[in-house]
Amino acid sequence: MTKFNVLILGNASAAPTLSRNQTAQLINIDEQYFLMDCGEGTQLRLREHNIKFQRINHIFISHLHGDHFLGLMGLLQTMHLLGRQTDLHIYSCGHVEEIVHVHLKHAKGNIGYPIHYHTVGTDQSELVFEDHKVEVHSIPLKHKIPCTGFLFREKQKPRKVNPEGLKKYKVPRFEIARIKAGEDFIDAGGNTVPNDALTFAPDASHAYAFCSDTAYLESIIPIIEGVDLLYHEATFLEEHRDRAGQTLHATAAQAATIALKSRVKKLIIGHFSNRYSDLELLLNEAKSIFEATEIAEQDRCFDLLKSQ
Ligand SMILES: [Zn+2]
């Protein structure tokens, strides 16, 4: 794998402002694009970053509050106007298909490419997408309406061969694929050579977890444990914890506590209430519990393959 990064296209909650767009992130895994949420104006944010819309084949919508999906209809329409032919997949626990159909029905419009709607359950984490390199799992969250985060995990890589071991035990070339897959080798004399005499451990696989919107929820910890990068919403400061409780959102301290208990490598926080103009307050609150925290600043790209 040569690329695994997360571009923050917006980090606002509720209404967009001139400096903060609503939630949307573009996840690039080896040049395969995954769009995570699609707040209002996302297509303009993509244009600003010179992202070709037609390269996005998978869109994940966490839930149907407007600040997470109001940009979807516009993006689907622009893809159509640009002549898209290729299939598009949309993953959500909400009724996205119904909303798109109502819009097209009353606009007497159509979309000229196939859209596949994948319904994501909210009872437990499930595998929602996989190919030869990556798996995406849902992360059931606790919010006012059904809501899921998503975990993007690079598949385990093959073991690396130890050239000296191969030479020592005279391993023929045609056996190497099996040995990389972890199998032992039986030599010409019928002796078993253990795999770890022939290989080294594979390079680490990387993972990114997106968790928004949610109240403080410890049941996500086993799902996101040890990820390289966790995005967790931090809509409020602790001083507004009551408000967080009423709206089923998290505070910066709660996001940091989840990061700490999940032993993630790094936390980025976002989805800030517009009442805060100074985001340092949220950052400092989180850092007092989990030092490796940063703001999910709009337009910033977080690279999982670089130590951060
Ligand atoms: Zn919400």
Boltz pocket constraint, residues with backbone or C-beta under 6 A from the ligand:
constraints:
  - pocket:
      binder: B
      contacts: [[A, 63], [A, 65], [A, 143], [A, 213]]
      max_distance: 6.0
